[in-house]
Amino acid sequence: MLRSCGAPKGSKQSILHTLFRKSSGTDMNSSSFTIARCIVLSLIITECASFAHSPMKMSTSGLENSSDRRSFVARGGNAVLSSILATTLVPNPVKAATLPPTESKAPYFELPNSRQEGTTSLSSLVESGKWTVLYFYPGAFTQGCTMEARGFQRDIDQYRSLNAQIVGVSVDSVEKNAKFCNSEELDFYMLTDEGGKVSHLYGSSLSIPGVGTFPNRQTYIIDDKGNLRWIFTDVESRIAKHSAEVLGKLSELKTT
């Protein structure tokens, strides 16, 4: 039976508690469990989809060299580890990290965009004269992130009527984000936050030892002056109606 060192026997959360404590020096709170659960489940979906489309099969007879065998074992191991971690998590929707203050300047950023036209900065978004809905998501092509993007795309004309633009942020590569936008026929683009530095600035990052750093699913409304006006933290449990809620808040902020 897999257990973490020094953890109480039978504890469902013992593995992640130990990993989190070693990496951060603190105990893993309920908020961190919520975010980690979403990320790990997304990883499981991505890993399984990738494996299903791979020429490798469950039999290792087609693996002709040691490099292929190592790759096969590593991919299988990642999926198994993700499954184990996911079963140790409990859902407790609480906000996760220290957030930047509203009614003050939004944290500055400049990141590569999925249109492969160089970088997009906070300054360039403000210079457009539009309000910005900046949303952070764990990973392209996962179920929740696809649903969220489709919601924004469905309502894109309403955002335009409010003089607002949609911009997504994840740690996915420029190429992956571009494929995601093309696949979903999105009229907005994504930014690549390699290493999660901007996610951290916006209080929307989580690091999982052995897995990496990912953004939590959070949305920020930035006005045409570059001020951070509103933050949506409980997005994960409200994805289906999230865009409608953002539109409602955007309309309210623009009339006050």
C-alpha positions as CSV (number, residue, x, y, z in Angstrom):
1,M,0.0,0.0,0.0
2,L,1.4,3.4,-1.0
3,R,1.9,5.7,2.0
4,S,3.8,9.0,2.5
5,C,6.6,8.9,5.1
6,G,5.4,9.8,8.5
7,A,1.8,10.3,7.5
8,P,-1.0,8.7,9.6
9,K,-1.9,5.3,8.2
10,G,-5.1,5.4,6.2
11,S,-5.0,9.1,5.6
12,K,-6.5,9.8,2.1
13,Q,-4.5,13.1,1.9
14,S,-1.2,11.8,3.2
15,I,0.7,11.6,-0.1
16,L,-0.1,15.2,-1.2
17,H,0.4,16.6,2.3
18,T,3.9,15.2,2.4
19,L,4.8,16.4,-1.1
20,F,3.3,19.8,-0.5
21,R,5.0,20.2,2.9
22,K,8.5,19.3,1.5
23,S,8.1,21.8,-1.4
24,S,6.6,24.8,0.5
25,G,7.4,24.2,4.1
26,T,3.7,24.5,5.0
27,D,0.7,22.3,5.3
28,M,-1.6,21.9,2.4
29,N,-4.9,23.6,3.1
30,S,-8.3,22.9,1.7
31,S,-7.9,25.6,-1.0
32,S,-4.7,23.9,-2.3
33,F,-6.5,20.6,-2.5
34,T,-9.3,22.0,-4.7
35,I,-6.8,23.5,-7.2
36,A,-4.6,20.4,-7.1
37,R,-7.6,18.1,-7.7
38,C,-8.6,20.1,-10.8
39,I,-5.1,20.1,-12.2
40,V,-4.4,16.5,-11.6
41,L,-7.7,15.4,-13.1
42,S,-6.9,17.6,-16.1
43,L,-3.6,15.9,-16.4
44,I,-5.2,12.5,-16.3
45,I,-7.5,13.4,-19.2
46,T,-4.6,14.9,-21.2
47,E,-2.3,11.9,-20.6
48,C,-5.0,9.4,-21.5
49,A,-5.9,11.2,-24.7
50,S,-2.3,11.5,-25.7
51,F,-1.7,7.9,-25.0
52,A,-4.8,6.8,-26.9
53,H,-3.6,8.6,-30.0
54,S,-0.1,7.3,-29.7
55,P,1.1,4.5,-32.0
56,M,2.1,2.6,-28.8
57,K,-0.3,-0.1,-27.6
58,M,-0.7,-1.8,-24.3
59,S,1.6,-4.6,-25.5
60,T,5.3,-3.8,-25.4
61,S,6.2,-6.1,-28.2
62,G,6.4,-3.2,-30.7
63,L,9.0,-1.4,-28.6
64,E,12.2,-2.2,-30.3
65,N,14.7,-0.4,-28.3
66,S,15.4,0.7,-24.7
67,S,14.5,4.3,-25.4
68,D,11.0,3.3,-26.6
69,R,10.6,1.1,-23.5
70,R,11.6,3.9,-21.2
71,S,9.2,6.3,-22.9
72,F,6.4,3.7,-22.6
73,V,7.0,3.2,-18.9
74,A,7.3,6.9,-18.2
75,R,4.1,7.7,-19.9
76,G,2.3,4.9,-18.1
77,G,3.8,5.9,-14.8
78,N,2.7,9.4,-15.2
79,A,-0.9,8.3,-15.8
80,V,-0.8,5.9,-12.8
81,L,0.7,8.6,-10.5
82,S,-1.9,11.1,-11.6
83,S,-4.6,8.6,-10.8
84,I,-3.2,7.9,-7.4
85,L,-2.9,11.6,-6.6
86,A,-6.4,12.3,-7.8
87,T,-7.9,9.7,-5.5
88,T,-6.3,11.3,-2.5
89,L,-7.9,14.7,-3.0
90,V,-11.1,16.1,-1.4
91,P,-13.1,18.9,-3.0
92,N,-13.2,22.0,-0.8
93,P,-13.7,25.2,-2.9
94,V,-11.8,28.0,-1.2
95,K,-9.6,30.6,-2.8
96,A,-6.0,29.6,-2.9
97,A,-3.3,32.3,-3.0
98,T,-2.6,35.9,-2.1
99,L,-4.4,38.0,-4.6
100,P,-3.4,41.5,-5.9
101,P,-5.6,44.3,-4.5
102,T,-8.5,45.6,-6.6
103,E,-8.9,49.3,-7.4
104,S,-5.1,49.5,-8.0
105,K,-2.9,49.0,-11.1
106,A,-3.0,45.4,-12.4
107,P,0.3,43.5,-12.2
108,Y,2.3,44.1,-15.4
109,F,3.0,41.3,-17.8
110,E,4.3,40.7,-21.3
111,L,3.9,37.2,-22.7
112,P,4.0,35.4,-26.1
113,N,0.6,35.1,-27.7
114,S,-1.1,32.2,-29.5
115,R,-1.4,34.3,-32.7
116,Q,2.4,33.8,-33.0
117,E,2.8,37.6,-33.5
118,G,5.3,38.1,-30.8
119,T,4.2,39.3,-27.3
120,T,1.2,40.9,-25.8
121,S,1.6,43.2,-22.8
122,L,-0.7,44.8,-20.3
123,S,0.3,48.1,-21.8
124,S,-0.8,47.1,-25.3
125,L,-4.1,45.9,-24.0
126,V,-4.7,49.2,-22.2
127,E,-3.6,51.1,-25.3
128,S,-6.4,49.5,-27.3
129,G,-8.9,51.5,-25.2
130,K,-10.8,48.4,-24.1
131,W,-11.5,46.7,-20.9
132,T,-9.8,43.3,-20.5
133,V,-11.2,40.0,-19.2
134,L,-8.0,38.2,-18.3
135,Y,-8.7,34.6,-17.4
136,F,-6.2,32.0,-16.2
137,Y,-6.9,28.3,-16.9
138,P,-5.0,25.1,-16.0
139,G,-4.6,23.5,-19.5
140,A,-5.8,23.6,-23.1
141,F,-8.0,20.8,-24.4
142,T,-9.1,19.6,-21.0
143,Q,-12.8,19.4,-20.3
144,G,-13.2,22.4,-18.0
145,C,-11.0,24.7,-20.0
146,T,-12.8,23.8,-23.2
147,M,-16.2,24.5,-21.7
148,E,-14.9,27.8,-20.3
149,A,-13.5,29.0,-23.6
150,R,-16.7,28.0,-25.4
151,G,-18.7,30.1,-23.0
152,F,-16.6,33.2,-23.7
153,Q,-16.8,32.6,-27.5
154,R,-20.5,32.1,-27.3
155,D,-20.9,35.6,-25.7
156,I,-18.1,37.3,-27.7
157,D,-20.5,39.8,-29.3
158,Q,-21.8,40.9,-25.9
159,Y,-18.2,41.5,-24.8
160,R,-17.6,43.6,-27.9
161,S,-20.7,45.6,-27.3
162,L,-19.3,46.5,-23.8
163,N,-15.9,47.4,-25.4
164,A,-14.2,44.5,-23.8
165,Q,-11.7,41.9,-25.0
166,I,-11.0,38.3,-23.8
167,V,-7.5,37.1,-23.2
168,G,-6.6,33.7,-21.7
169,V,-3.4,32.7,-19.8
170,S,-1.9,29.3,-19.2
171,V,1.5,27.6,-19.0
172,D,0.8,25.8,-22.2
173,S,3.2,26.4,-25.1
174,V,2.4,28.9,-27.8
175,E,1.9,26.1,-30.3
176,K,-0.5,24.2,-28.1
177,N,-2.5,27.4,-27.3
178,A,-2.6,28.1,-31.1
179,K,-4.0,24.7,-31.8
180,F,-6.5,25.1,-29.1
181,C,-7.8,28.4,-30.4
182,N,-7.9,27.0,-34.0
183,S,-9.7,23.8,-32.9
184,E,-12.3,25.8,-31.0
185,E,-12.5,28.6,-33.6
186,L,-12.0,31.2,-30.9
187,D,-12.1,34.9,-31.8
188,F,-9.7,35.7,-28.9
189,Y,-6.2,34.5,-28.1
190,M,-4.2,33.0,-25.3
191,L,-0.9,33.9,-23.7
192,T,1.9,31.5,-22.7
193,D,3.0,32.0,-19.1
194,E,6.1,29.7,-19.1
195,G,7.1,29.0,-15.6
196,G,4.0,30.5,-14.1
197,K,5.5,33.8,-13.1
198,V,2.6,36.0,-14.2
199,S,0.2,33.5,-12.6
200,H,2.1,34.0,-9.4
201,L,1.8,37.8,-9.7
202,Y,-1.9,37.5,-10.0
203,G,-2.3,35.1,-7.1
204,S,-3.3,32.3,-9.4
205,S,-0.6,29.7,-9.3
206,L,-0.1,26.3,-7.7
207,S,3.1,24.2,-7.7
208,I,2.8,20.4,-7.4
209,P,6.1,18.6,-6.7
210,G,7.0,16.3,-9.6
211,V,4.2,17.8,-11.8
212,G,4.9,21.5,-12.2
213,T,3.3,24.9,-11.8
214,F,-0.2,25.7,-13.1
215,P,-2.6,28.5,-13.0
216,N,-5.8,28.1,-10.9
217,R,-9.0,28.9,-12.8
218,Q,-9.5,32.6,-12.0
219,T,-10.7,35.6,-13.9
220,Y,-9.7,39.2,-13.6
221,I,-11.5,42.3,-15.0
222,I,-9.1,45.1,-15.9
223,D,-10.4,48.5,-17.0
224,D,-9.3,50.7,-19.8
225,K,-6.9,52.5,-17.5
226,G,-5.1,49.3,-16.4
227,N,-6.7,49.1,-13.0
228,L,-7.7,45.8,-11.6
229,R,-11.4,46.1,-10.9
230,W,-12.7,42.6,-10.0
231,I,-11.5,39.0,-9.4
232,F,-13.5,35.9,-9.8
233,T,-12.0,33.1,-7.6
234,D,-14.7,30.5,-7.4
235,V,-14.8,29.7,-11.1
236,E,-14.2,25.9,-11.0
237,S,-17.7,25.2,-9.6
238,R,-19.4,27.7,-11.9
239,I,-17.8,27.1,-15.3
240,A,-21.1,26.7,-17.2
241,K,-22.4,30.1,-16.1
242,H,-19.1,31.9,-15.7
243,S,-19.2,34.0,-18.8
244,A,-22.7,35.2,-18.0
245,E,-21.5,36.2,-14.5
246,V,-18.5,38.0,-16.0
247,L,-20.8,39.9,-18.4
248,G,-23.0,40.9,-15.5
249,K,-20.2,42.2,-13.4
250,L,-18.6,44.0,-16.4
251,S,-21.8,45.8,-17.1
252,E,-22.2,46.8,-13.4
253,L,-18.6,48.1,-13.2
254,K,-18.9,50.2,-16.4
255,T,-22.0,51.9,-15.1
256,T,-20.7,52.8,-11.6
